[in-house]
Amino acid sequence: MSWKTDRRSFYYANAEEPADIRLDPSTTALLVIDVQNTYLAPKDTEAETARWQPFYDRMRGTVIPNVASLIEDCRARSVEVIFARIACHKLDGRDRSLSQKKPGFNYLLLPKDLEEGQIVPELTPKGDEITILKTTDSALTGTNLRLILHNMGIKDVICVGIFTDQCVSSTVRSLADESFGVVVADDCCAAATMELHERELEIINMIYCHVASSEELAGFFVKG
């Protein structure tokens, strides 16, 4: 099994294998989505923290180390590394989109300077790497990321981060609609549960993006 045959939804169960992916480092960007301190913090109760423990374990044991390695690999290849984080400009959050104002899990009030809204220390941006502040699920909708990517001549975007079934998926769909080539590194993403993670990857694979492991991804780059 490989990225060409894995995670086939009903729509693509009998589709031909896709062509090899070739990523030119000069026209490719790595987009790290919402890996922020708040999502690694304990919940309000011990019971809720315990319910989320598999997510914390995946983030600490798999996702963050893999994203860190991928970032370093992309930097070595001169691939543009870009970060996106949920952050509002107003202290009361009235500039947030409706999806981030609704009661429940997705409700977030993260003024841009709060520590809990910052990117986790293991993945801190370096130098002039761009960080997009977003009040929407999609990193493309409501930000100038689209313009930035076009201005830098980016054609392909590698998406990693959280949550697979929310902000990652929303960003992937937006990028695909703007005709960017999109690759999602499955072992660099997480949802609240593995079931949600795998299901969403199956849904978006082959139509909005191609899903591959970070190890497979390394083989997609064209050598200069």
N, C-alpha and C positions, 0 to 999 in steps of 0.2 A: 504493500500500500504506500501511496505517496500523496503529495498535495494535488496531483492530477486526478486522483480517484477517490480520495477521502471526502467525507461530509457532503455527499450528494443528496440534495433534497428531492422531493417528488418531481419537481420540474426538470431536474437535470440528471435523473437516474440513468437515462439512456443516452445522454449527450456524448459527443466525441471528446476525447481528451484534449484539453487546451494546449496551445503551443507553448514552447519554452518561454519563460519570462526572462527578459534581458533588461537589467537596470543600469543605466548610465549614471555613475556617481554625480556627475555635473548637473544632471537634470532630475535628481531624486532627493526627496526630503524624508526624514524620519520625524513623525509627529507623535509626541508622548502626551497622552491625554489624561489629565485629572488625577495623577498619582500624588495626592496631597495628604498632609498630616492628618486632617480630620477623619479620613477614612480608615486610618490605622489605630485610632484612639478607641479605648474601651467604650461600650455603650452605657446607658444610664443605669442598667441593672445587671447583676451577675448573670441572670438567666438569659438576658438578651446578648450579653457578651459571649456567653457559651454557645448560643445559637449561631453566632457569626464566626466562631473559632475556626472552622474549616477555611473560610475566606481569609482570615488573618494568616493562617498557616500557609496557604497558597501564595499570598502576597509576599510574605517574608522568605519563604523557602524556594519559591520558583519565579514569580513574576518580577519582583524588584531586582534580584540578581541577574536574571536574563535580560531585562531592560538595560541595566547598567552595562552589561557586556555588549549589548547591541549598540548602545550609545558610543562606547569606546571604539567599536569596530567601524561605525559610521564616521566618527571623527577622523579615524586613521585613513579612511577612504575619501575624505573631504566631501562627504554627504552632509547636506545642511541638516542640523538637528534643531527642531522647533518644539516648544513646550506649550501646552494649553492648560489653563487652570480656571476653575470656577471662582469668580471674584466679582463682587459688585463695587461700584464707585461710591454710592451713597451709603452712609452708615445704617440707614433704615431699610436699605435694600429695595427701594421703590423702583430702581432701574432694572430689576430682574425681570426675566420673562415669566409668563404665567406658570409654566411648568415648574419653576423653582420657587414659586410663591404658594403653591397648593399644599395643604396640610398632608402630613405623612412623610414617608422616607425621603422623597425628592425635595422636600422643603429645606432650603439652605440659605442661611444668612451669613455670608462670608465677605465682609468688607475687605478690600484688597490688601490691606496692611496687616491683617490678623495672622498670627503665627500658624494657627490651625489651617489656614487656607494656602499656606506655602507648599511648594513641591518638597517631597521627602528629601532629607539630606543626602541620601545615597545617589540621588539623581540630579543634584544641583546643576543648573545651567552654568556654562563657562563662557568667558569672554563676551563676544557680541551675539551669542545665541539668543534667538527671539523667544519671548514668552507672550502668548496671547491670553488676554483676560476675557473671559466669556461669561455672559449671563444667560446663555442658552445651552441646550444640550449639545447641539452641533457646534464644533469649533469653527465652522465656516459661516453659519448663519449669524448675522448680527455682529460680526467682527470684520476686520480688514484682512483676514488671512487669505482670502481668495486673491485679493490684489497683490499681497506680498508674494504669494507663490507665483503668480503670473509675472510679476516684475523681475523675479529671480530666475525665470525660465524653467520652473519646475514642471515636470510632466507626470511624474510618478510619486506617490506618497505611501510610505510604510506607516501603518497605524498600530500603535500599542497603547496599553493603559487600561483604565476602568471607566465605567462598567461595560463589559462586552455587549450586554443587551440594552444599554441606554446610551451614554454619550459616545462610546466607540462606534456603535452601530449607526447612530444618528449622523456622526461625522463621516463615516464611510459612505453612507447613502448620499449625503450632500456632495462629497467629492466626486462620486461616480456621476451624479447628475451634471456636474461641471466638466465632465469628460477627462478627469484625471485618472490615470491608472492607479489602482489601489491594491496593496498587499497587506494583509493582517497577519501578524506573527502570533499564532495561537497560544504559545507558551509564554508570551509577554503580555497577556490579557487575563482578566478575571471578571466574573460576575459574582453575585452573592452566593450562588451554588454552582457546582460543576454542571448540573443538569441545564440550568439557564445558559451557562457559557456555551456548552456544546450545541444546544438547540439554536441559539442565535447565530453561531458560526455556520451551521447548516443552512439557515435561512438566507444569509447574505452571500454565502460562497457562490462563486461563478457568475452571479448576476451583478453584484455591486463591487465585488473584490475577488481576489484569490486568497485563500487561507493556506498558510504554510507554517512549518516550524521555523524557529530562528536558525537552526542548523541548515535547513533547506534554503532559507533566505540568503544565506551567505554565498550560495552557489549561483544566485541570480545576477550578481554584479558582473558587469563587463569589465575585464581587466584593461587598463590603459596601456 
